[in-house]
Amino acid sequence: MSGGRLEGKVALITGAASGIGRQTALRFGREAACVVVADIDDAAGRDTVAQLEGEGGRGIYVHADVTLDADCAAMVAAAESAFGALHVLFNNAGISHIDDDDAISTAEAVWDLTMAINLKGVFLGCKHGIPALRRAGGGSIINMASFVAILGAATPQLAYTASKGGVLAMSRELSTVHAREGIRVNALCPGPLHTEMLMKYLDTEAKQQRRLVHVPMGRFGEADEIASAALYLASDESSYVTGTSFTVDGGITAAYVTPEDR
């Protein structure tokens, strides 16, 4: 593909075997980026690459557990080896554990696993990705946070919320440290989405409606809408955007009441 918004760029996306990661990989491929799909689900990751290539894009799959330093180093090395450089890093991989609850009920193992993937994984991606972006002369880092990093929730998922708050703080600091190097760092904060991660909790119509009453737009977002936001942050169109908490949330973080409450 040529003439796309990411033409000439190489993008690495973690957690790209499904959900937001897959939709972003496909979207980046349509916009002429070379895409490195990183995940631990080898079959689904290779399927993402097959879909991307079926649409005329270029991509490779790399097995990468983002909790492991060696895997994060290897995925960045694979990007540079396959395509010559790295310009965009989307630290998207994350989990929301079904047993994540409040401080009293959440097991230490659930806390540790959530932090290892959601927060340490972003740190390790940046640790190895930033030198590659330096070698490329600059680029864009997109770190997956969440609207719960901004708002508290009465239905607790404490480890997830704390991990995403950490991503937000880390992204702000990295944006400041590396701004003069031409490396932009932004945190992407989706609102409630119609994805498997959220729908496993909201498994009835009643539960879904209780959540939607807080969303001014009155609907869940879709993974491809988050992919569109990631595309903007990855592209040169956002060349003066760094250090932001980029919310794509249907208005939930802006709302005290919704139209239904008036």
TANOR-V225366 format. One record per helix or strand of 2 or more residues. SS is the DSSP state (H for helix, E for strand). FROM is the first residue (numbers start at 1). LEN is the number of residues. Records with the same first field share a line. If there is no record, write none. Layout:
BEGIN
SS: FROM-LEN + FROM-LEN
END
This chain:
BEGIN
E: 10-5 + 34-6 + 58-6 + 88-4 + 139-6 + 183-8 + 245-4
H: 19-12 + 42-13 + 69-15 + 108-28 + 147-3 + 158-24 + 196-4 + 205-8 + 223-12 + 236-3 + 252-3 + 259-3
END
